[in-house]
Amino acid sequence: MDKKKIQLDQLESKVKRFSHAQELPNPPTGWIRAIRLAFGMSLQQLANKLKMTKQSVQEIEMREKEGSITLRSLRETARALDMELVYGFVPKDGSLENYLDIKARSLAEKIVSRTSNTMKLEDQENTKQQLKKAIEERIIIIKRELPKALWD
């Protein structure tokens, strides 16, 4: 097994742990404010923990709600709340492997299509079975080599 495959498999196992997280909606007020209010903590109390003004905490809560907060601010606020910030990426297609399959198939079809058109011009047209086999073989090569063109 090559290095790229090992890295992909290891990352896949980590990403799968986040898959259920995408189903959980964020609180409409943002996590910071929701947790602070659930704890019965005032703006001033959180501000004291963060060593800042309550206006700064309000600003942090607003930036989180708007989606413009930094990871550093989230991490510091989590620590002040005696929590850990957890973040990750979840593939829309369910897994990194599925995503890679889709990208590899698309690239393989383009490559085989170009080659097939050239052969057609030279009166050496392939059958549908030959094209399908060529695409499947190209997918295997692409997934093994992970060429930069895969992400264009």
ZATI-817899 format. One record per residue (C-alpha): x, z, y. Coordinates in steps of 0.5 Angstrom, whole numbers, plus 500, padded with zeros to 3 digits. Layout:
N
u / w / v
X / Z / Y
...
***
This chain:
152
u / w / v
500 / 500 / 500
503 / 498 / 507
504 / 502 / 513
498 / 499 / 517
493 / 500 / 511
495 / 508 / 510
494 / 509 / 518
487 / 505 / 518
485 / 510 / 512
488 / 516 / 515
484 / 514 / 522
478 / 512 / 518
477 / 519 / 515
478 / 522 / 521
473 / 518 / 525
468 / 519 / 519
467 / 526 / 521
465 / 524 / 528
459 / 519 / 525
454 / 524 / 526
456 / 526 / 533
453 / 520 / 536
446 / 521 / 534
446 / 528 / 538
444 / 526 / 545
448 / 530 / 551
444 / 535 / 555
441 / 531 / 561
444 / 536 / 566
451 / 535 / 562
454 / 540 / 557
458 / 545 / 562
451 / 546 / 566
447 / 547 / 559
452 / 552 / 556
453 / 556 / 563
446 / 557 / 563
445 / 558 / 556
450 / 564 / 557
446 / 566 / 563
453 / 565 / 567
453 / 564 / 574
457 / 559 / 578
461 / 564 / 581
462 / 567 / 574
465 / 560 / 571
468 / 559 / 578
472 / 566 / 577
474 / 564 / 570
477 / 557 / 573
480 / 560 / 579
476 / 556 / 583
470 / 556 / 588
463 / 555 / 586
462 / 549 / 590
468 / 546 / 586
464 / 548 / 579
458 / 545 / 582
462 / 539 / 583
465 / 539 / 576
458 / 539 / 573
456 / 533 / 577
462 / 529 / 575
460 / 531 / 568
453 / 529 / 569
455 / 522 / 572
460 / 521 / 567
466 / 521 / 572
470 / 527 / 570
477 / 527 / 567
479 / 530 / 560
483 / 535 / 563
477 / 538 / 567
473 / 538 / 561
479 / 541 / 557
480 / 547 / 562
472 / 548 / 563
472 / 549 / 555
478 / 554 / 555
474 / 558 / 561
468 / 558 / 556
472 / 560 / 550
471 / 553 / 547
475 / 547 / 545
473 / 540 / 547
472 / 535 / 542
472 / 528 / 543
473 / 522 / 539
471 / 514 / 538
465 / 512 / 533
465 / 505 / 531
458 / 502 / 532
459 / 498 / 525
459 / 505 / 522
467 / 505 / 520
473 / 502 / 522
473 / 498 / 516
467 / 495 / 517
469 / 493 / 524
475 / 490 / 522
472 / 486 / 517
467 / 483 / 522
473 / 481 / 527
477 / 478 / 521
471 / 474 / 518
470 / 471 / 525
478 / 469 / 526
478 / 467 / 519
472 / 462 / 520
475 / 459 / 527
482 / 458 / 523
479 / 455 / 517
474 / 451 / 522
480 / 448 / 526
484 / 446 / 519
477 / 443 / 516
476 / 439 / 522
483 / 436 / 522
482 / 435 / 515
476 / 431 / 516
479 / 427 / 521
484 / 425 / 516
478 / 423 / 511
480 / 430 / 506
474 / 434 / 508
473 / 440 / 504
467 / 442 / 500
463 / 448 / 502
465 / 452 / 496
472 / 450 / 498
471 / 452 / 505
468 / 459 / 503
474 / 460 / 499
479 / 459 / 504
475 / 464 / 509
475 / 469 / 504
483 / 468 / 503
484 / 468 / 510
480 / 474 / 511
485 / 478 / 506
491 / 475 / 510
488 / 477 / 516
487 / 484 / 514
493 / 485 / 511
497 / 482 / 517
493 / 485 / 523
495 / 479 / 528
495 / 480 / 535
490 / 474 / 535
485 / 479 / 532
483 / 482 / 538
483 / 476 / 543
***
